[in-house]
Amino acid sequence: MKITAVETFPLSFPLKEPASDATGIWHTWNTLLIKITAENGMFGIGEVGPLHGGGLRVYQALVESKLKELLIGEDVFQREYLFNKLIGIGTSSYAFGQQGAIVSAVGGIDIALWDLVGKILNTPVYNLLGGLYHKKIPAYASGFFGKNGSVLNQQQCVEEATFYKDLGFKGVKMKIGFNREFDLQNIEAVRKTLGKDFLIMVDANQGLTLHEAKMISRRLEEYDIYFVEEPLSIFDIEGMAELSKNVNFAIAAGENYYSAADFRTLFEKRAIQIAQPDIIHAGGFTGMHKIACLAKIYNVPLAPHIHATVGVAASIQLLAAASNTLMAEYIMTGGSYELRKELFGDSYQVKDGFIEVSDLPGLGVELNEKAIQKYLK
């Protein structure tokens, strides 16, 4: 079954108020949808995102100006071959390297290919990955983004956490890395409000040094933090390994690593106890399935980074087939959730703390063409 067309749709969703974390601020939530059509007229959808920091045209150019020409006329079923071809093994695309933007662009394409193959075979993607292992996936609420350039205060954190608990979530992930005492006061307020049995995770977005992480870790243990995400620079793997040996919570990371080789280093060093690959930035299903299998070998559970629209459906399909699934991240603020609702309605919503896995063909979603046109940039 030959590929006949590859199309891109850059979307920009305006926010009512700017959102921010320890790394920056954004006024729009941007993503690039990719549509791949086969000779029988069927098509699959993928995504490259989030791109709220910019870069829509860069990723669009990578797909339209280079990767597209490597896909036309190829067999949609040869996903492993196409993954290697696009990443750069044996082709001129090697000039773009095998890390970073090119892998994310290939990830969006790869997701579309798996969606397409699932539709052609009239089966969910999870069946292509080994079959259904989990009928529903536990989810934790993530967000706590700053508003209008300001970090959330105690009251705002409590209000957001309470909102999530009332929706049925059994855990939340908060932002830290701004100011130690300020961070701790926010966590303390949320812990007191939600009680001792509610999961609290925190994300530092690489905002701490090893010394700072050690300084705050004892206090975090007092509040029974389940995991700390990206406490240090992603390049300080030795630092994360040292931190892991000296704290009573899990270290999690993965959204800024692009290959199974990257994760092998993390696992060998025992630098993380929870793997958080992003299905887009890890090269789609083809790349992330390798990471999931490797994590299983090292007895590391999966709790992937998920900040997307179509990427949510893709992530849940993969988690449904993985035996080492821990939980899914679910973001309801910052733009992605609102856009996702407009694009494919109530699919992959959280109910009583779980996401039901769609058994429809492919990713199990149908996109609203009017919504695509509405936010097309």
C-alpha positions in Angstrom: 0.0 0.0 0.0 1.8 3.1 -1.3 1.9 6.6 0.3 0.5 9.1 -2.1 0.4 12.3 0.0 1.9 14.0 3.0 0.2 17.2 4.3 0.9 19.5 7.3 -1.4 21.7 9.2 0.2 24.2 11.6 -2.3 25.1 14.4 -2.1 28.0 16.8 -4.6 28.1 19.7 -4.8 31.5 21.5 -4.9 31.5 25.3 -7.2 33.7 27.3 -4.2 34.5 29.5 -0.5 33.7 29.1 0.7 30.5 30.7 4.2 29.8 32.0 6.5 27.4 33.8 10.1 27.5 35.0 11.4 27.6 31.4 9.3 30.4 29.9 5.9 31.9 29.0 3.5 31.3 26.1 0.5 33.2 24.7 -0.6 30.6 22.2 -0.5 26.8 22.2 0.9 25.6 18.9 1.2 22.2 17.2 1.7 20.7 13.8 -0.7 18.1 12.5 0.5 15.7 9.8 -1.8 13.8 7.5 -0.5 10.8 5.5 -2.7 9.4 2.7 -2.4 6.0 1.1 -3.3 5.0 -2.5 -6.7 3.5 -1.3 -7.7 7.0 0.0 -7.4 6.2 3.7 -5.3 8.5 5.9 -3.6 8.6 9.2 -3.0 11.6 11.5 0.1 12.5 13.6 1.4 15.4 15.5 4.5 17.4 16.3 4.1 19.4 19.5 3.9 21.2 21.8 5.4 24.1 20.0 4.2 26.9 22.3 7.7 28.2 22.3 7.6 28.7 18.6 9.1 26.7 15.8 5.9 25.8 13.8 7.5 26.8 10.5 10.7 25.0 11.3 9.0 21.7 11.8 6.7 22.3 8.9 9.7 22.9 6.7 11.5 19.7 7.9 8.4 17.7 6.8 7.5 19.5 3.6 11.0 20.2 2.3 12.8 17.0 3.1 11.0 14.2 4.9 8.0 14.2 2.6 10.0 13.4 -0.5 11.5 10.3 1.3 7.9 9.0 2.0 6.0 9.4 -1.3 5.7 6.0 -3.0 6.9 4.0 0.0 4.9 1.2 1.5 2.9 2.3 4.6 3.5 -1.0 6.3 7.3 -0.7 6.3 7.3 1.5 9.4 10.7 0.3 10.8 12.3 0.8 7.5 10.8 4.3 7.1 11.8 5.2 10.6 15.5 4.4 9.9 15.3 6.1 6.5 13.8 9.3 7.9 16.1 9.5 10.9 19.0 9.5 8.5 20.5 6.1 8.2 21.7 5.8 4.6 20.0 9.0 3.3 20.9 12.6 2.9 18.6 13.5 5.8 21.5 12.4 8.0 22.7 16.0 7.8 19.9 16.9 10.3 21.4 14.5 12.9 19.7 11.9 15.0 18.6 14.0 18.0 16.3 16.9 18.6 13.9 18.5 16.0 14.4 15.9 13.3 13.3 13.1 15.7 10.2 15.0 16.8 9.3 15.6 13.1 9.8 11.9 12.4 7.7 11.1 15.5 4.8 13.0 14.1 5.1 11.2 10.8 5.5 7.8 12.5 2.3 8.3 14.6 0.4 9.0 11.4 1.7 5.9 9.7 0.7 3.7 12.7 -2.8 5.3 12.7 -3.1 4.7 9.0 -2.0 1.0 9.2 -4.5 0.5 12.1 -7.3 1.9 9.9 -6.3 -0.2 6.9 -6.3 -3.3 9.1 -9.4 -2.1 11.0 -7.8 -2.6 14.4 -6.6 -0.3 17.2 -2.9 0.5 17.3 -2.5 -1.4 20.5 -3.1 -4.6 18.6 -0.1 -3.8 16.4 2.0 -3.4 19.5 1.2 -6.8 21.0 -2.4 -6.5 22.1 -4.4 -5.0 24.9 -2.7 -5.3 28.3 -4.7 -2.5 30.1 -8.3 -1.6 29.3 -7.9 1.7 31.1 -4.9 3.8 32.2 -4.6 5.6 35.5 -4.0 9.3 35.0 -2.7 12.1 37.2 -3.5 15.8 36.6 -0.7 18.0 35.5 -0.6 21.7 35.0 -0.2 24.4 37.6 1.2 26.7 34.9 1.8 30.3 35.9 -0.7 32.9 34.9 0.2 36.2 33.1 3.8 35.7 33.9 3.3 35.1 37.6 3.9 31.8 39.5 0.8 30.4 41.2 0.5 31.2 44.9 -0.7 28.9 47.7 -4.4 29.7 47.2 -4.2 29.2 43.4 -2.4 25.9 43.8 -5.0 24.7 46.4 -7.8 25.7 44.1 -6.4 23.9 41.1 -5.5 20.8 43.0 -9.0 20.7 44.6 -10.5 21.1 41.1 -8.6 18.0 39.9 -9.5 15.9 43.0 -13.2 16.8 42.5 -12.9 15.5 38.9 -11.8 12.1 40.2 -8.0 12.4 39.8 -5.9 10.5 42.4 -2.8 12.6 42.0 -1.4 15.9 40.8 1.9 17.2 39.5 2.9 20.7 40.6 5.6 23.1 39.4 8.7 23.9 41.4 12.1 25.5 40.6 11.2 29.1 41.3 12.1 29.7 44.9 12.7 27.0 47.5 10.6 28.4 50.3 7.9 29.5 47.9 7.8 26.1 46.3 7.6 24.3 49.7 4.8 26.6 50.9 2.7 25.7 47.9 3.4 22.0 48.3 2.6 22.1 52.0 -0.7 23.9 51.3 -1.8 21.3 48.7 -0.8 18.4 50.9 -2.8 19.7 53.9 -5.8 20.2 51.6 -5.7 16.9 49.8 -4.7 14.7 52.6 -2.0 12.1 53.0 -3.4 9.5 50.6 -3.4 11.7 47.6 -0.4 11.5 45.2 1.7 14.6 44.8 4.5 14.8 42.2 6.6 17.9 41.3 8.3 19.0 38.1 11.4 21.2 38.4 11.9 21.6 34.6 15.7 21.2 35.1 15.6 24.3 37.3 17.8 23.0 40.2 21.5 22.4 40.7 22.5 19.2 42.5 23.2 21.2 45.6 19.8 22.9 45.5 18.1 19.5 44.8 19.8 18.0 47.9 18.8 21.0 50.0 15.1 20.7 49.1 14.9 17.0 49.0 14.6 16.4 52.8 11.7 18.8 52.9 10.0 17.2 49.9 10.2 13.8 51.7 8.3 15.4 54.6 5.4 16.0 52.2 5.6 12.4 50.8 6.3 13.4 47.3 6.0 10.5 44.9 8.4 11.6 42.3 10.5 14.7 41.3 10.6 15.2 37.5 13.7 16.7 35.9 15.3 18.1 39.0 18.6 18.7 37.2 19.8 19.5 33.7 19.2 16.6 31.4 22.9 16.4 30.7 23.8 15.9 34.4 23.1 12.2 34.4 25.7 11.5 37.1 24.1 14.2 39.3 20.7 12.5 38.9 22.2 9.1 39.7 23.8 10.6 42.9 20.6 12.2 43.9 18.6 9.0 43.3 20.8 7.2 45.8 20.2 9.7 48.5 16.5 10.5 48.4 13.3 8.6 49.4 11.3 9.6 46.3 11.6 8.5 42.7 13.5 10.6 40.1 11.7 10.9 36.8 12.8 12.2 33.4 12.5 11.5 29.7 10.7 14.2 27.7 14.0 15.7 26.6 15.6 12.4 25.5 15.2 11.2 22.0 16.2 7.6 21.7 16.5 4.2 23.3 20.2 4.8 23.5 19.6 7.9 25.6 17.4 5.9 28.0 19.9 3.0 28.1 22.4 5.4 29.6 19.8 6.6 32.2 18.9 3.0 33.1 22.5 1.8 33.3 23.4 4.7 35.6 20.2 4.1 37.7 19.6 7.9 37.2 15.9 7.6 37.0 13.3 5.3 38.6 10.4 6.4 36.3 10.7 6.8 32.6 8.9 9.7 30.9 9.5 9.5 27.2 7.3 11.7 25.0 5.9 9.7 22.1 6.4 12.6 19.7 10.0 13.5 20.7 11.0 9.9 21.0 10.2 9.2 17.4 6.6 8.1 17.5 5.4 4.5 18.2 8.5 3.0 16.5 11.0 4.8 18.7 9.0 4.8 21.9 8.1 1.1 21.7 11.9 0.4 21.8 12.2 2.6 24.9 9.2 0.9 26.6 10.7 -2.6 26.0 14.1 -1.4 27.3 12.5 0.1 30.4 10.8 -3.3 31.0 14.2 -5.0 30.9 15.6 -2.6 33.5 12.4 -2.9 35.6 11.5 0.8 35.2 7.8 1.8 34.9 6.5 4.1 32.2 4.7 7.4 33.0 5.2 9.3 29.7 5.3 13.0 29.2 2.1 13.9 27.4 1.4 17.5 26.3 -0.4 17.2 23.0 -3.7 16.7 21.1 -3.3 13.7 18.8 -0.3 12.7 20.9 -2.6 11.9 23.8 -4.4 9.3 21.8 -1.1 7.9 20.6 0.3 7.7 24.1 -2.7 5.9 25.5 -2.6 3.4 22.7 1.0 2.6 23.5 0.4 2.5 27.3 -2.5 0.1 26.7 -0.1 -2.4 25.2 2.9 -2.0 27.6 3.2 -4.3 30.6 5.2 -1.7 32.6 2.7 1.1 32.4 2.5 3.1 35.6 0.2 6.1 34.7 -0.4 8.8 32.2 0.1 12.5 32.4 -3.1 14.5 31.8 -2.9 18.3 31.2 -6.1 20.4 31.3 -4.6 23.9 31.3 -2.2 25.8 29.0 -4.1 25.4 25.8 -3.7 21.7 24.7 -6.8 20.4 26.5 -9.1 23.1 25.0 -7.7 22.5 21.5 -8.0 18.8 21.9 -11.6 19.1 22.9 -12.4 21.0 19.7 -10.4 18.6 17.6 -11.9 15.3 18.7 -14.4 16.0 21.4 -14.8 13.7 24.4 -12.4 10.9 23.3 -9.7 10.0 25.9 -11.3 11.9 28.7 -10.5 11.0 32.3 -13.3 9.4 34.4 -12.8 8.5 38.0 -9.0 8.9 37.6 -8.7 6.6 34.5 -8.6 7.0 30.8 -10.6 4.5 28.8 -8.7 3.0 25.9 -10.4 3.4 22.5 -11.0 0.2 20.6 -11.7 2.0 17.3 -9.3 1.5 14.4 -6.0 3.3 14.5 -5.7 5.9 17.2 -9.4 5.9 17.7 -10.1 9.5 16.9 -11.7 11.5 14.1 -10.6 15.1 13.8 -13.0 18.0 13.4 -12.1 19.6 10.0 -13.8 22.9 11.1 -11.6 23.1 14.2 -8.5 22.5 12.0 -9.4 25.3 9.7 -10.3 27.6 12.6 -6.9 27.5 14.1 -4.8 27.0 11.0 -1.9 29.4 11.0 
